[in-house]
């Protein structure tokens, strides 16, 4: 059980970070394209 939690935590963290960063990257690209 502890091993599952130990392996699962980075995966959950990665998914959460991806959910946070994907919109930011998309907005950044939109700003860059509009400036160019």
C-alpha distance matrix in Angstrom:
0.0 3.8 5.4 5.2 6.4 8.7 10.0 10.4 12.2 15.2 15.6 15.9 18.2 20.2 20.8 21.8 24.2 25.5 26.4 28.1 29.9 31.1 33.6 34.8 35.5 37.2 39.4 40.2 41.4 43.4 45.1 45.9 47.3 49.5 50.7 51.7
3.8 0.0 3.8 5.4 5.1 6.1 8.6 9.7 10.6 13.4 14.7 15.1 16.7 18.9 20.1 20.9 22.8 24.6 25.7 27.0 28.6 30.2 32.8 33.6 34.3 36.4 38.4 38.9 40.2 42.5 43.9 44.5 46.3 48.4 49.4 50.4
5.4 3.8 0.0 3.8 5.4 4.9 6.1 8.3 10.0 12.0 13.0 14.3 16.0 17.5 18.9 20.3 21.9 23.3 24.9 26.5 27.7 29.0 31.9 32.7 33.0 35.1 37.3 37.7 38.8 41.2 42.7 43.1 44.7 47.1 48.1 48.8
5.2 5.4 3.8 0.0 3.8 5.4 5.2 5.7 8.4 10.7 10.8 11.8 14.1 15.6 16.4 17.9 20.0 21.0 22.3 24.2 25.6 26.6 29.4 30.6 30.9 32.7 35.1 35.7 36.7 38.9 40.7 41.2 42.6 45.0 46.2 47.0
6.4 5.1 5.4 3.8 0.0 3.8 5.5 5.0 5.9 9.1 9.9 10.0 11.9 14.1 15.0 15.9 17.9 19.6 20.6 22.1 23.8 25.2 27.7 28.7 29.4 31.4 33.4 34.1 35.4 37.5 39.0 39.8 41.4 43.5 44.6 45.7
8.7 6.1 4.9 5.4 3.8 0.0 3.8 5.6 5.7 7.6 9.5 10.6 11.5 13.4 15.3 16.2 17.5 19.3 21.0 22.1 23.3 25.0 27.8 28.3 28.8 31.1 33.1 33.4 34.7 37.1 38.4 38.9 40.7 43.0 43.8 44.7
10.0 8.6 6.1 5.2 5.5 3.8 0.0 3.8 5.7 6.4 7.2 9.3 10.8 11.7 13.4 15.2 16.4 17.5 19.5 21.1 21.9 23.1 26.2 27.0 27.0 29.2 31.5 31.8 32.7 35.3 36.8 37.1 38.7 41.1 42.1 42.8
10.4 9.7 8.3 5.7 5.0 5.6 3.8 0.0 3.8 5.7 5.2 6.2 8.6 9.9 10.7 12.4 14.3 15.3 16.7 18.6 19.9 21.0 23.8 24.9 25.2 27.1 29.4 30.0 31.1 33.3 35.0 35.6 37.0 39.3 40.5 41.3
12.2 10.6 10.0 8.4 5.9 5.7 5.7 3.8 0.0 3.8 5.4 5.2 6.1 8.5 10.0 10.6 12.2 14.1 15.4 16.6 18.1 19.7 22.3 23.0 23.7 25.9 27.8 28.3 29.7 31.9 33.3 34.0 35.8 37.9 38.9 40.0
15.2 13.4 12.0 10.7 9.1 7.6 6.4 5.7 3.8 0.0 3.8 5.5 5.0 6.0 8.6 9.8 10.3 12.0 14.1 15.1 15.9 17.6 20.5 20.9 21.2 23.6 25.7 25.8 27.1 29.6 30.9 31.3 33.1 35.4 36.2 37.1
15.6 14.7 13.0 10.8 9.9 9.5 7.2 5.2 5.4 3.8 0.0 3.8 5.4 5.1 6.3 8.7 9.9 10.5 12.4 14.3 15.1 16.1 19.1 20.2 20.2 22.1 24.6 25.1 25.9 28.3 30.0 30.4 31.9 34.2 35.4 36.2
15.9 15.1 14.3 11.8 10.0 10.6 9.3 6.2 5.2 5.5 3.8 0.0 3.8 5.4 5.1 6.2 8.6 9.8 10.6 12.5 14.2 15.3 17.8 19.0 19.8 21.5 23.5 24.5 25.7 27.6 29.3 30.2 31.7 33.7 35.0 36.1
18.2 16.7 16.0 14.1 11.9 11.5 10.8 8.6 6.1 5.0 5.4 3.8 0.0 3.8 5.5 5.1 6.1 8.5 9.9 10.6 12.0 13.9 16.4 16.9 17.8 20.0 21.8 22.3 23.9 26.0 27.3 28.1 30.0 31.9 32.9 34.1
20.2 18.9 17.5 15.6 14.1 13.4 11.7 9.9 8.5 6.0 5.1 5.4 3.8 0.0 3.8 5.5 5.1 6.0 8.6 9.9 10.2 11.6 14.7 15.3 15.4 17.7 19.9 20.2 21.3 23.7 25.2 25.7 27.4 29.6 30.6 31.6
20.8 20.1 18.9 16.4 15.0 15.3 13.4 10.7 10.0 8.6 6.3 5.1 5.5 3.8 0.0 3.8 5.5 5.0 6.2 8.7 9.9 10.4 13.1 14.6 15.0 16.5 18.8 19.8 20.8 22.7 24.6 25.4 26.7 28.8 30.2 31.3
21.8 20.9 20.3 17.9 15.9 16.2 15.2 12.4 10.6 9.8 8.7 6.2 5.1 5.5 3.8 0.0 3.8 5.4 5.1 6.4 8.7 10.1 12.0 13.2 14.5 16.1 17.8 19.0 20.6 22.2 23.6 24.9 26.5 28.2 29.5 31.0
24.2 22.8 21.9 20.0 17.9 17.5 16.4 14.3 12.2 10.3 9.9 8.6 6.1 5.1 5.5 3.8 0.0 3.8 5.4 5.0 5.9 8.3 10.6 10.8 11.8 14.1 15.7 16.2 18.0 20.0 21.2 22.1 24.1 25.9 26.8 28.2
25.5 24.6 23.3 21.0 19.6 19.3 17.5 15.3 14.1 12.0 10.5 9.8 8.5 6.0 5.0 5.4 3.8 0.0 3.8 5.4 5.2 5.7 8.8 9.9 10.0 11.8 14.1 14.9 15.9 17.9 19.7 20.5 21.9 24.0 25.3 26.4
26.4 25.7 24.9 22.3 20.6 21.0 19.5 16.7 15.4 14.1 12.4 10.6 9.9 8.6 6.2 5.1 5.4 3.8 0.0 3.8 5.8 5.7 7.3 9.4 10.6 11.5 13.3 15.0 16.3 17.5 19.4 20.8 22.0 23.6 25.3 26.7
28.1 27.0 26.5 24.2 22.1 22.1 21.1 18.6 16.6 15.1 14.3 12.5 10.6 9.9 8.7 6.4 5.0 5.4 3.8 0.0 3.8 5.9 6.5 7.1 9.3 10.9 11.8 13.1 15.2 16.5 17.6 19.3 21.0 22.3 23.6 25.4
29.9 28.6 27.7 25.6 23.8 23.3 21.9 19.9 18.1 15.9 15.1 14.2 12.0 10.2 9.9 8.7 5.9 5.2 5.8 3.8 0.0 3.8 5.6 5.1 6.1 8.6 9.9 10.4 12.2 14.2 15.3 16.3 18.3 20.0 21.0 22.5
31.1 30.2 29.0 26.6 25.2 25.0 23.1 21.0 19.7 17.6 16.1 15.3 13.9 11.6 10.4 10.1 8.3 5.7 5.7 5.9 3.8 0.0 3.8 5.4 5.2 6.2 8.6 9.8 10.7 12.3 14.3 15.4 16.5 18.4 20.0 21.2
33.6 32.8 31.9 29.4 27.7 27.8 26.2 23.8 22.3 20.5 19.1 17.8 16.4 14.7 13.1 12.0 10.6 8.8 7.3 6.5 5.6 3.8 0.0 3.8 5.5 5.0 6.1 8.5 9.9 10.4 12.3 14.2 15.3 16.4 18.3 20.0
34.8 33.6 32.7 30.6 28.7 28.3 27.0 24.9 23.0 20.9 20.2 19.0 16.9 15.3 14.6 13.2 10.8 9.9 9.4 7.1 5.1 5.4 3.8 0.0 3.8 5.4 5.1 6.1 8.6 9.8 10.5 12.2 14.2 15.4 16.5 18.4
35.5 34.3 33.0 30.9 29.4 28.8 27.0 25.2 23.7 21.2 20.2 19.8 17.8 15.4 15.0 14.5 11.8 10.0 10.6 9.3 6.1 5.2 5.5 3.8 0.0 3.8 5.5 5.0 6.2 8.6 9.8 10.5 12.2 14.2 15.3 16.5
37.2 36.4 35.1 32.7 31.4 31.1 29.2 27.1 25.9 23.6 22.1 21.5 20.0 17.7 16.5 16.1 14.1 11.8 11.5 10.9 8.6 6.2 5.0 5.4 3.8 0.0 3.8 5.4 5.2 6.2 8.7 9.9 10.6 12.4 14.3 15.4
39.4 38.4 37.3 35.1 33.4 33.1 31.5 29.4 27.8 25.7 24.6 23.5 21.8 19.9 18.8 17.8 15.7 14.1 13.3 11.8 9.9 8.6 6.1 5.1 5.5 3.8 0.0 3.8 5.5 5.0 6.2 8.6 9.9 10.6 12.3 14.3
40.2 38.9 37.7 35.7 34.1 33.4 31.8 30.0 28.3 25.8 25.1 24.5 22.3 20.2 19.8 19.0 16.2 14.9 15.0 13.1 10.4 9.8 8.5 6.1 5.0 5.4 3.8 0.0 3.8 5.4 5.1 6.2 8.6 10.0 10.6 12.4
41.4 40.2 38.8 36.7 35.4 34.7 32.7 31.1 29.7 27.1 25.9 25.7 23.9 21.3 20.8 20.6 18.0 15.9 16.3 15.2 12.2 10.7 9.9 8.6 6.2 5.2 5.5 3.8 0.0 3.8 5.4 5.0 6.1 8.5 9.8 10.5
43.4 42.5 41.2 38.9 37.5 37.1 35.3 33.3 31.9 29.6 28.3 27.6 26.0 23.7 22.7 22.2 20.0 17.9 17.5 16.5 14.2 12.3 10.4 9.8 8.6 6.2 5.0 5.4 3.8 0.0 3.8 5.5 5.2 6.2 8.6 10.0
45.1 43.9 42.7 40.7 39.0 38.4 36.8 35.0 33.3 30.9 30.0 29.3 27.3 25.2 24.6 23.6 21.2 19.7 19.4 17.6 15.3 14.3 12.3 10.5 9.8 8.7 6.2 5.1 5.4 3.8 0.0 3.8 5.5 5.2 6.1 8.6
45.9 44.5 43.1 41.2 39.8 38.9 37.1 35.6 34.0 31.3 30.4 30.2 28.1 25.7 25.4 24.9 22.1 20.5 20.8 19.3 16.3 15.4 14.2 12.2 10.5 9.9 8.6 6.2 5.0 5.5 3.8 0.0 3.8 5.5 5.1 6.2
47.3 46.3 44.7 42.6 41.4 40.7 38.7 37.0 35.8 33.1 31.9 31.7 30.0 27.4 26.7 26.5 24.1 21.9 22.0 21.0 18.3 16.5 15.3 14.2 12.2 10.6 9.9 8.6 6.1 5.2 5.5 3.8 0.0 3.8 5.4 5.1
49.5 48.4 47.1 45.0 43.5 43.0 41.1 39.3 37.9 35.4 34.2 33.7 31.9 29.6 28.8 28.2 25.9 24.0 23.6 22.3 20.0 18.4 16.4 15.4 14.2 12.4 10.6 10.0 8.5 6.2 5.2 5.5 3.8 0.0 3.8 5.4
50.7 49.4 48.1 46.2 44.6 43.8 42.1 40.5 38.9 36.2 35.4 35.0 32.9 30.6 30.2 29.5 26.8 25.3 25.3 23.6 21.0 20.0 18.3 16.5 15.3 14.3 12.3 10.6 9.8 8.6 6.1 5.1 5.4 3.8 0.0 3.8
51.7 50.4 48.8 47.0 45.7 44.7 42.8 41.3 40.0 37.1 36.2 36.1 34.1 31.6 31.3 31.0 28.2 26.4 26.7 25.4 22.5 21.2 20.0 18.4 16.5 15.4 14.3 12.4 10.5 10.0 8.6 6.2 5.1 5.4 3.8 0.0
